Amino acid sequence: MNAEITSPKLRKATKKKLAKQKLKDKKKITDDMNYKEINELVDHEVALEDSHPRMEKPKNFGEIIEEDGSIHLWFGTIKLAFILQMIEQPLLLLVHGLISKKL
């Protein structure tokens, strides 16, 4: 198993500790660096990893339902159509869809 893969639930202190060890292994942190320089490198490394935080996937039906609607020229002669769809996240099921004509 890859040692680079960590749990998305790690606390910030643990992430910093792992990042510091990783930087030491890559020899980016040396013995002649002061505390402030080391913390800047570690904070930057943790910020790069957290730039796209991962979220745990919901396990049960109905935990997250996403709604989307838009107004476009969908059908040639009809001016506008409003489409609303509700998608249930864990199973990616269309829960509700609605098409409404506006003249």
N, C-alpha and C positions, 0 to 999 in steps of 0.2 A: 504494500500500500504506500502511496506517496505521502511523505512527511510534510509536504507543502500544503496539503489540504487540511483546513481547520474548520471547526464548527462555526456556523454563523452566530452562535450564541455566546462566543467568547467575550469576556469583559475586556475593557480597554487596557487595564494593567497587564493582563495576560498577553494581549496583542503586542504591547510595547516590549514585554520581556522576550517574546518570540522574535520580534523584529530586531531587537538588539543582538540576540544570539545569531540571527541570520547575517546581520551586517558584520559581526565579528568573524564568522566563518568565511565570508567573502573578503575579509581583510580591509573593509572600508572604515572600520573603527580601529584605531591604533592606541598604544599605551600612552603616547605623548599628547593625546587630545584631552581637552578639559571637559568638565561635566556639561557645560552649556552647548558645546559643539556636538557632543554625543547625543544630547537630548534633541537638538535640531534635526540631526540625521534620522533618529528613531521616529520622531513626530512626523517627519516628511514621509518616511516609509509606511507608517500606519495610515496616514492620510491618503496615500496612493492606493492602498488596499481597500480603504473604505469609500473610495470615490463612487463606487456602485454597490451600495450595501445589498446584501442578499436577504430575502425575506423567506421565512419558512412557509412552505406550501400548505394551504389550508387542507384539513383532512376530511371535513364533513360537508355535506350538501348544505348550501345556504349561508355559509360563513362569509363569503364575499360574493356579491352580485354586482357586476359592472354594468352601467347603463351608458348607451351611446345614442346620440341623435344627430341628424344633419339635415340641412335644407339644400337641395341641389336640383339641377335640371336633369332628373333621372329619365323621364319619358318624353320624347320629342314634342308632342303637342300640349301636354300638361305643363303648366308653368313651373310649379314647385311641388315637391313631395317631401314630407317629413317622415323620416323613418326612425323609429325608436326600437332599440333592441336591448334586451337584458340578458347578459351571459353569466351563468353561474361558473365560478372560477375553478374549483378542483376538478370537475368533470368536463368543463368547457361545453356545457349544454346551453342552447338557446332557450331561456325560460319564457320570454315574452317578446313578440315582435309586432309592430304596428306601422301601417302605411296610411298616411292621411293626405288627401289631395287639397291643395290650396289654389284657388283661382285668382 
